[in-house]
Amino acid sequence: MKVSIGIDVSMDTLDVALYDGKSHKILRCENRETGFSEIEKELIGYDRANILISMEATGIYHLKMAVYFHERGYSVSVLNPLIMKRYTEMKMLRAKTDSVDARAIAEYGYTESPCYFIPKKGQNEGIIQLLKLIDGLHKTKSEIRNRLHALKRVPGADETALLICEELEACIDAEIRQAEQKIKQILKEYYSDENKRLREIPGVGERLSSLIIGFFGKFENFDNAKQVSSFIGLNPSPRQSGISLNGRGIISKKGNRYIRKIFYMAALSASKHNSACKAQYERLLENGKSKRVALIAVANKLARQIFAIMKYDRIYDPNI
């Protein structure tokens, strides 16, 4: 018998709904291994091949559970919260509680065909954590630099305050260098070939190469480049309906903001040094498009080049 388990995840608790196509069984447990074991006990008697465990992506709080059940041979799906929001709106659900959300997730898993969760390798996850740490350190450094800038323009600024800001800035710089060195070490030890092929693409620097390997690997979870653009949030979102609505098209921005920012920065370089991207950029400008629109198109083309090279183990060829 097919059974779908929907789990609404919070920091400390899990609201769980078991759905067999006819009725729900509801339980609540802790978001830790003892709670995962309670859920597993409820699945005794069901064929593991017919069990799907679904949950929404919640930043970090769903990860331990997703990995726990995946390692035990269960089919696991981690859903985009936007998909579940649209699904509940379509079902016209009026109540918004944890148990209602769990039932909706279970029903979605039962009736639809969500993608299966595949945990990242330890090295990939390490790169992601280090990249996000570096991004956070740069933001903190910018705040401290602005404070230092302001202090230097205050008459009679406290010397201790100035010294602390300068020491903090130097300390953050040292931590950033340490994190970057660790990423280089991981790439050299585990992903030397992939990193080399990525860096051969004009416009792909050290940061974007690290990001691709960390977040996407060899794009095992993606079937085509359009899915990659959608994940990043670079896909176009036209606004047209009949004759009354003909708005200016924009990108969806419903993907990963951090990845989108790095791709946009890489597009600045690719528009000058990547022959295919440069040709597209100049053609769009000649056709009256703004620089921002042209750069987004370049970011999309760059994503397609990266996808082809990583997915199919190719070497960059500027003539293709």
Secondary structure, DSSP 8 states (H G I E B T S, - for coil): --EEEEEEE-SSEEEEEEE-SS-EEEEEEESSHHHHHHHHHHTTTS-GGGEEEEEE--TTTTHHHHHHHHHTT-EEEEE-HHHHHHHHHHTT-----HHHHHHHHHHHHHHS---------HHHHHHHHHHHHHHHHHHHHHHHHHHHHHHTTSTT--HHHHHHHHHHHHHHHHHHHHHHHHHHHHHHHH-HHHHHHHHTSTT--HHHHHHHHHHTTTTTT-SSHHHHHHHHT-SEEEEEETTTEEEEEEE---S-HHHHHHHHHHHHHHHHH-HHHHHHHHHHHHTT--HHHHHHHHHHHHHHHHHHHHHTT----TT-
